[in-house]
Amino acid sequence: MKIIIQISLGLFFLLFAKSAFSQNDSLNMTPFTIGESISFYSQQLEQKRLLNIYLPSGYHPDSLKEYPVIYLLDGSADEDFIHIAGLVQFCSFPWIHILPETIVVGIANVDRKHDFTYPTKNEVDKADFPTTGGSEKFIQFLELELIPLIERSYKVGSEHSIIGQSLGGLLASEILLSKPHLFDNYLIISPSLWWDDESLLKRDLPDLSMVKSVYVGVGKEGEIMERVAKELHAKIEESDDSNFPLFFEFFEDQNHGDVLHLAAYSAFVKLFSSRE
């Protein structure tokens, strides 16, 4: 009798599984997307580049409404694009309203060690980053190609922000200290300002009067990373033009690997919600 029962149960589960698969076969499955991608050839960089774009749910190309833009370094689909786009969506819900509805432009990487660093005299840097030194061209790419492309292609307003972490934070800091007019708001997280023996921190401050806000955040990432982040904040604070919202935040429970999401949320709250 046991054998008969076991065979019967086996047949039951086999038929059940077959039925379930048959039902799945009849489901209408479509891709779930949160935006779109743009692929184009960059004349400045002389290579093909990819952008991942998050558009607010109410976005329509024929609408008169214009949207602020957040430019996200390390914006590949397998890097920071998806979770930052989700955070922007969450912060722009009407019942939360930390952010206005915002477009996110994720700049996918080809070689971040090249694009996000300026030339270094430090031999250890050169050995660890053999392709280093392309930040000047990359900043030209942002200014002359990428930002104009987004402005031509989407309903973009006048407010531009940039988010960069680690080497991306180094690049965002370099832009702030060399071409601050490119962005209104700078969200600089765990910046790798140790690069080239901390030479970026030794540069003279430019005119920062066009900047709307700056946020610097860092986790528990070791003495050097924590110190240089604090020094960047202090350097900006010393500027005669620093009458804009300026924040520094230390996340003692986060490290280099997990600080970005929490820091970005905190930056959104500090930089944007107070405007209401």
C-alpha positions in Angstrom: 0.0 0.0 0.0 2.9 2.4 0.8 4.3 2.0 -2.7 0.9 2.7 -4.3 0.5 5.9 -2.2 4.0 7.1 -3.0 3.5 6.6 -6.7 0.1 8.4 -6.5 1.7 11.4 -4.7 4.5 11.5 -7.2 2.0 11.6 -10.1 0.0 14.3 -8.3 3.0 16.6 -7.9 4.1 15.9 -11.5 0.6 16.8 -12.8 0.5 19.9 -10.6 3.9 21.1 -11.8 2.9 20.5 -15.4 -0.3 22.5 -14.8 1.6 25.4 -13.2 4.1 25.5 -16.1 1.2 25.5 -18.6 -0.4 28.5 -16.7 2.9 30.4 -16.8 3.2 29.7 -20.5 0.0 31.6 -21.0 1.0 34.7 -18.9 1.6 37.9 -20.7 5.2 38.8 -19.6 6.7 42.1 -20.6 10.0 43.8 -19.6 9.8 46.1 -16.5 11.7 49.3 -17.2 12.5 52.3 -15.1 13.9 54.5 -17.9 15.8 54.4 -21.1 19.3 54.3 -22.4 21.2 56.5 -24.9 24.2 55.2 -26.8 26.3 57.6 -28.8 29.8 58.2 -30.0 31.7 60.9 -28.0 33.9 63.2 -30.1 35.6 64.5 -27.0 36.5 61.0 -25.6 36.7 59.3 -29.0 34.7 56.3 -27.8 31.1 55.0 -27.6 29.3 56.0 -24.4 26.2 54.9 -22.7 23.7 56.9 -20.5 21.0 55.5 -18.4 18.1 57.8 -17.9 15.4 57.8 -15.2 12.3 59.8 -16.1 9.7 60.8 -13.5 6.3 59.0 -14.0 4.6 62.1 -15.1 7.2 63.0 -17.7 6.0 63.7 -21.2 8.1 65.2 -24.0 5.3 67.4 -25.1 4.6 68.8 -21.7 5.6 72.4 -20.8 7.0 71.2 -17.5 10.7 71.2 -17.0 12.7 69.0 -14.6 15.9 69.4 -12.6 18.6 66.9 -13.5 20.9 64.8 -11.3 24.0 63.6 -13.1 25.3 60.4 -11.5 28.8 59.3 -11.9 29.3 55.5 -11.8 25.9 55.4 -13.4 26.0 51.9 -15.0 23.1 49.6 -14.4 25.3 47.3 -12.3 26.7 50.2 -10.3 24.7 53.0 -8.7 22.0 53.9 -11.3 19.2 51.7 -10.2 19.3 52.4 -6.4 19.9 56.1 -6.8 17.1 56.4 -9.4 14.8 54.5 -6.9 15.9 56.9 -4.1 15.1 59.9 -6.3 11.7 58.5 -7.1 11.0 57.8 -3.4 12.1 61.3 -2.3 9.8 62.9 -5.0 6.6 61.1 -3.9 4.0 63.8 -3.1 3.5 62.6 0.5 7.3 62.8 1.1 8.3 65.7 -1.2 11.9 65.9 -0.3 12.8 66.4 -4.0 10.9 67.8 -6.9 10.3 65.3 -9.7 13.8 64.9 -11.1 15.5 63.3 -14.1 18.5 61.1 -13.3 21.3 60.7 -15.9 23.5 57.8 -15.0 26.8 58.0 -16.8 27.9 54.4 -17.5 31.6 53.7 -17.1 34.2 52.6 -19.6 37.3 53.2 -17.5 36.6 55.1 -14.3 40.2 55.0 -13.2 41.1 56.9 -16.3 38.1 59.3 -16.5 37.9 60.3 -12.9 41.6 61.0 -12.2 44.0 63.8 -13.2 47.7 63.0 -13.8 49.6 62.1 -10.6 53.3 62.3 -9.7 52.9 59.6 -7.0 54.5 56.4 -8.2 52.2 54.2 -6.1 49.2 55.8 -7.8 50.7 55.3 -11.2 51.3 51.6 -10.5 47.8 51.0 -9.1 46.1 53.1 -11.8 48.1 52.5 -15.0 45.4 54.2 -17.2 45.2 57.3 -15.1 45.0 60.9 -16.1 41.8 61.5 -18.2 39.7 63.8 -16.0 40.4 66.9 -18.0 38.9 65.3 -21.2 36.1 63.8 -19.2 35.1 67.2 -17.8 35.2 68.6 -21.3 32.9 65.7 -22.3 30.5 66.7 -19.6 30.5 70.3 -20.4 30.6 70.3 -24.2 28.7 67.1 -25.1 26.8 65.3 -22.4 25.0 68.3 -20.7 24.0 69.9 -24.1 22.8 66.4 -25.3 20.5 66.1 -22.3 19.2 69.6 -22.6 18.4 69.0 -26.3 16.8 65.6 -25.7 14.7 66.1 -22.6 12.5 68.7 -20.8 15.3 70.0 -18.6 15.2 73.0 -16.3 18.0 75.1 -15.2 19.1 73.2 -12.1 21.8 70.6 -12.4 23.3 68.5 -9.7 26.1 65.9 -9.6 26.7 62.9 -7.4 30.1 61.3 -7.1 31.5 58.8 -4.7 35.1 57.6 -4.2 37.0 58.3 -7.4 33.7 59.9 -8.6 33.9 62.1 -5.5 37.4 63.0 -6.5 36.1 64.1 -10.0 33.1 66.0 -8.5 35.6 67.8 -6.2 37.9 68.6 -9.2 34.9 70.1 -11.1 33.9 72.1 -8.0 37.4 73.5 -7.7 38.0 74.1 -11.4 34.7 74.6 -13.2 32.1 75.2 -10.4 29.6 76.7 -12.8 28.9 73.3 -14.4 26.6 72.2 -11.6 24.4 74.0 -9.0 24.5 71.3 -6.3 27.5 69.1 -5.5 26.9 65.8 -3.6 30.5 64.6 -2.8 30.7 61.3 -0.9 33.9 59.5 0.2 36.1 61.6 -2.1 39.4 60.0 -3.0 41.3 63.2 -2.3 44.4 61.3 -1.2 45.1 61.1 -5.0 48.4 62.7 -6.1 49.5 63.4 -2.5 46.3 65.4 -1.8 47.2 68.0 -4.4 43.6 68.9 -5.2 43.2 70.3 -1.7 46.2 72.6 -2.3 44.6 74.4 -5.2 43.3 77.9 -4.9 39.6 78.3 -4.6 37.7 79.6 -7.6 34.7 81.9 -7.6 32.0 79.8 -6.0 29.3 82.4 -6.2 27.2 80.5 -8.8 27.1 77.3 -6.6 23.8 76.7 -4.8 24.8 74.0 -2.3 27.5 71.5 -1.4 27.3 68.3 0.6 30.3 66.3 1.7 29.8 62.9 3.4 32.1 60.1 4.5 31.8 56.9 6.4 34.2 55.2 8.8 36.8 54.7 6.1 40.1 55.2 7.9 42.1 58.2 9.0 43.1 59.5 5.5 39.7 59.3 3.9 37.9 60.9 6.8 40.5 63.6 7.2 40.6 64.7 3.5 36.8 64.8 3.3 36.8 67.1 6.4 39.5 69.2 4.8 37.5 69.7 1.6 34.5 70.9 3.6 36.8 73.3 5.6 38.4 74.6 2.5 35.0 75.4 0.9 33.8 76.9 4.2 36.8 79.4 4.1 35.7 80.8 0.7 34.3 84.3 0.7 31.6 82.9 -1.6 30.4 80.1 0.6 27.2 81.8 1.6 25.3 78.8 0.2 24.1 75.7 2.2 27.2 73.7 3.0 27.2 70.4 4.9 29.6 67.8 6.2 28.4 64.5 7.6 30.3 61.6 9.1 28.6 58.2 9.1 30.2 56.2 11.9 28.2 53.0 11.2 28.9 52.9 7.4 32.0 52.1 5.5 33.3 52.9 2.0 31.2 50.2 0.5 27.8 51.0 1.9 27.8 54.8 2.7 26.5 56.1 -0.6 22.8 55.3 -0.4 22.4 56.7 3.1 24.5 59.7 2.4 22.6 60.5 -0.8 19.3 60.4 1.1 20.7 62.7 3.8 22.0 65.1 1.2 18.6 65.2 -0.5 17.0 66.1 2.8 19.6 68.7 3.7 20.0 70.4 0.3 16.5 70.3 -1.1 13.7 69.8 1.5 14.7 73.1 3.3 13.8 75.1 0.2 10.1 74.5 0.6 
